[in-house]
Amino acid sequence: MTAETMTTTTALPLAAGHRTLDPFHSAVGFTIRHLGISKMRGQFGHVRRHADT
């Protein structure tokens, strides 16, 4: 027996403005695949924690 589940999400509108992100709960990271065999992960140490929407 096979069961499929589908979920949908709806984004709430975000008012335009300047936002400051929480420095203790914010991170910028990335993953690079090499030849489909291995993954290399990394992150940036110093990032700007502001966002203009």
C-alpha positions as CSV (number, residue, x, y, z in Angstrom):
1,M,0.0,0.0,0.0
2,T,1.3,3.4,-0.9
3,A,0.2,6.7,0.7
4,E,1.1,10.1,-0.5
5,T,0.9,13.3,1.6
6,M,0.8,16.8,0.2
7,T,1.1,19.9,2.2
8,T,0.7,23.5,1.2
9,T,1.9,26.7,2.9
10,T,0.8,30.2,2.5
11,A,3.2,33.1,3.1
12,L,1.8,36.0,5.0
13,P,2.4,39.4,3.4
14,L,5.4,41.3,5.0
15,A,5.2,45.0,5.3
16,A,8.1,46.9,3.7
17,G,10.7,48.2,6.0
18,H,14.2,47.7,7.6
19,R,14.7,44.6,9.7
20,T,17.5,43.7,12.1
21,L,18.0,39.9,12.5
22,D,18.8,38.2,15.7
23,P,22.6,37.7,15.7
24,F,22.4,34.6,18.0
25,H,19.9,32.8,15.8
26,S,21.1,33.8,12.3
27,A,23.6,32.1,10.1
28,V,24.6,32.0,6.5
29,G,25.8,28.6,5.3
30,F,26.2,26.7,2.0
31,T,26.8,23.1,0.7
32,I,28.8,22.3,-2.4
33,R,28.6,18.9,-4.1
34,H,31.8,17.6,-5.7
35,L,31.2,15.1,-8.6
36,G,28.0,13.9,-6.9
37,I,30.2,11.9,-4.5
38,S,31.0,14.2,-1.5
39,K,29.6,17.3,0.1
40,M,31.6,20.3,1.5
41,R,29.8,22.5,3.9
42,G,30.8,25.9,5.0
43,Q,29.5,29.1,6.6
44,F,30.3,32.8,6.7
45,G,31.5,34.1,10.0
46,H,30.7,37.8,9.7
47,V,27.5,38.7,7.9
48,R,25.3,41.8,7.8
49,R,22.3,41.1,9.9
50,H,20.0,43.6,8.4
51,A,17.3,43.1,5.7
52,D,15.4,45.6,3.7
53,T,12.0,44.3,2.6
